[in-house]
């Protein structure tokens, strides 16, 4: 891990950009984090729109988490941002746009092509980033995962034992194969669902929630579209991580 820049935000949070091989990312640590006062870590997922485009939302989430004593980090997804183009992913996104603009159902084939290769590529990169982050003296365990492409969160919850709790956003397409993986998820979950999300199959989200085998799982459903998440829903997610990471 190579740090390329750093700045102090207005609330004292330290923001450092880094690269891990060809993968860029950002780490945020609370003002008081140190080798003697290590901060628990939350990995911040996001949709494949690029970290720069998502930065305002990511930094807001990071600052909110830092106020609770958490460090947070994110990495650029494969084929997004300044990373090399990924023709197969671009073709899958184009097929998705065409289907949605035509008012046609989004086929399982499109969803599989869009999501499964992304999960297969992104999850090992998240694990490599976690390896590097946990070597930093100011970062400690335990580790949580929050938001982003829900299928990435599902895979990480299954294969990464260092992640002990996850907050998932029910708002992205989920391949049928991921439902089987969801049945292997046993860590505590907090799932956020926007009831009127125009791009989300509500019933599929409810079925996915039902598939999780976690003994502790909660579904926070609120009225409104994809970007209408109320502040109190974010506060509930913060309380969830405080319970499980501190």
ZADREN-932539 format. One record per residue (C-alpha): chain; x, z, y. Coordinates in steps of 0.1 Angstrom, whole numbers, plus 5000, padded with zeros to 4 digits. Layout:
 unit    x    z    y
    A    X    Z    Y
...
# end
This chain:
 unit    x    z    y
    A 5000 5000 5000
    A 5014 4989 5034
    A 4999 5002 5066
    A 4998 4975 5093
    A 4982 4994 5122
    A 4967 5027 5133
    A 4946 5041 5161
    A 4928 5073 5169
    A 4890 5068 5175
    A 4872 5088 5202
    A 4863 5116 5178
    A 4898 5120 5165
    A 4894 5101 5133
    A 4925 5082 5123
    A 4919 5046 5115
    A 4946 5027 5096
    A 4945 4991 5084
    A 4965 4984 5053
    A 4972 4957 5028
    A 4975 4961 4990
    A 4991 4929 4979
    A 4968 4902 4993
    A 4939 4926 4998
    A 4933 4940 5033
    A 4915 4973 5038
    A 4909 5001 5062
    A 4913 5039 5057
    A 4897 5065 5079
    A 4907 5101 5078
    A 4893 5131 5096
    A 4913 5146 5125
    A 4923 5177 5105
    A 4932 5159 5072
    A 4967 5168 5060
    A 4988 5176 5029
    A 4976 5212 5032
    A 4940 5203 5039
    A 4933 5172 5017
    A 4900 5154 5023
    A 4877 5142 4995
    A 4874 5104 4995
    A 4844 5081 4997
    A 4848 5044 4990
    A 4827 5024 5014
    A 4812 4993 4997
    A 4797 4964 5018
    A 4782 4930 5012
    A 4804 4899 5009
    A 4802 4891 5046
    A 4837 4901 5056
    A 4851 4934 5067
    A 4854 4922 5103
    A 4818 4912 5105
    A 4807 4945 5089
    A 4832 4966 5109
    A 4806 4982 5133
    A 4785 4995 5105
    A 4815 5005 5084
    A 4832 5025 5112
    A 4799 5042 5120
    A 4796 5053 5083
    A 4832 5064 5083
    A 4828 5085 5115
    A 4797 5101 5101
    A 4815 5109 5069
    A 4846 5122 5088
    A 4823 5147 5106
    A 4815 5162 5072
    A 4852 5163 5063
    A 4855 5132 5042
    A 4881 5104 5042
    A 4867 5069 5037
    A 4882 5036 5028
    A 4871 5000 5023
    A 4887 4968 5011
    A 4879 4931 5016
    A 4860 4916 4988
    A 4873 4885 4969
    A 4866 4853 4988
    A 4855 4871 5019
    A 4870 4876 5054
    A 4906 4862 5057
    A 4911 4862 5019
    A 4915 4828 5002
    A 4883 4808 4998
    A 4866 4811 4964
    A 4849 4778 4957
    A 4827 4791 4928
    A 4814 4819 4950
    A 4807 4796 4979
    A 4788 4772 4956
    A 4767 4802 4943
    A 4759 4813 4978
    A 4749 4778 4988
    A 4726 4775 4957
    A 4711 4809 4967
    A 4705 4797 5003
    A 4689 4765 4991
    A 4665 4783 4968
    A 4655 4809 4994
    A 4650 4782 5022
    A 4628 4762 4998
    A 4607 4792 4989
    A 4617 4789 4953
    A 4623 4818 4929
    A 4660 4827 4926
    A 4669 4819 4890
    A 4689 4841 4867
    A 4716 4815 4866
    A 4721 4816 4903
    A 4722 4855 4903
    A 4746 4855 4874
    A 4769 4830 4891
    A 4767 4849 4924
    A 4773 4885 4912
    A 4790 4887 4878
    A 4823 4870 4887
    A 4823 4890 4919
    A 4820 4923 4900
    A 4846 4912 4875
    A 4871 4905 4903
    A 4862 4933 4927
    A 4861 4963 4905
    A 4898 4962 4893
    A 4908 4957 4930
    A 4888 4988 4939
    A 4905 5007 4911
    A 4939 4996 4923
    A 4931 5007 4959
    A 4920 5040 4945
    A 4953 5044 4927
    A 4971 5039 4960
    A 4948 5060 4981
    A 4951 5090 4959
    A 4989 5090 4962
    A 4985 5097 5000
    A 4992 5134 5007
    A 4962 5138 5030
    A 4937 5124 5004
    A 4924 5145 4975
    A 4896 5143 4950
    A 4869 5142 4940
    A 4859 5106 4948
    A 4825 5090 4956
    A 4813 5055 4961
    A 4788 5045 4987
    A 4768 5013 4994
    A 4777 4977 4991
    A 4768 4953 4963
    A 4749 4976 4939
    A 4763 4958 4908
    A 4798 4967 4919
    A 4787 5003 4922
    A 4772 5002 4887
    A 4804 4989 4871
    A 4826 5014 4890
    A 4803 5042 4879
    A 4807 5031 4843
    A 4845 5024 4841
    A 4861 5046 4868
    A 4861 5083 4857
    A 4875 5094 4891
    A 4843 5085 4908
    A 4820 5115 4903
    A 4790 5106 4924
    A 4776 5074 4939
    A 4752 5065 4967
    A 4738 5030 4960
    A 4718 5006 4983
    A 4690 4988 4964
    A 4692 4956 4983
    A 4711 4929 4964
    A 4704 4907 4935
    A 4711 4923 4901
    A 4719 4902 4870
    A 4700 4912 4839
    A 4732 4921 4822
    A 4738 4948 4847
    A 4707 4967 4836
    A 4725 4973 4803
    A 4755 4987 4821
    A 4731 5009 4843
    A 4720 5026 4811
    A 4756 5038 4807
    A 4757 5054 4842
    A 4756 5092 4839
    A 4771 5105 4872
    A 4748 5119 4900
    A 4732 5091 4920
    A 4714 5088 4953
    A 4697 5054 4956
    A 4684 5041 4989
    A 4655 5016 4989
    A 4639 4999 5019
    A 4604 4993 5007
    A 4598 4961 5027
    A 4633 4946 5023
    A 4627 4909 5025
    A 4656 4900 5003
    A 4650 4925 4976
    A 4629 4925 4945
    A 4612 4959 4948
    A 4601 4961 4912
    A 4635 4951 4899
    A 4650 4979 4920
    A 4625 5004 4906
    A 4633 4992 4870
    A 4670 4995 4877
    A 4666 5031 4889
    A 4647 5039 4858
    A 4675 5024 4836
    A 4702 5048 4850
    A 4709 5076 4825
    A 4720 5101 4851
    A 4706 5136 4847
    A 4706 5139 4885
    A 4693 5108 4903
    A 4672 5105 4934
    A 4654 5076 4950
    A 4650 5077 4987
    A 4625 5050 4996
    A 4615 5043 5032
    A 4592 5018 5049
    A 4609 4989 5067
    A 4632 4959 5062
    A 4668 4956 5051
    A 4683 4968 5084
    A 4657 4994 5092
    A 4672 5023 5074
    A 4662 5055 5093
    A 4688 5080 5105
    A 4674 5108 5083
    A 4680 5086 5052
    A 4717 5084 5061
    A 4717 5122 5067
    A 4703 5127 5032
    A 4730 5106 5017
    A 4756 5127 5035
    A 4741 5158 5021
    A 4743 5143 4986
    A 4780 5137 4989
    A 4786 5172 5004
    A 4769 5187 4973
    A 4790 5167 4948
    A 4824 5162 4965
    A 4830 5196 4981
# end
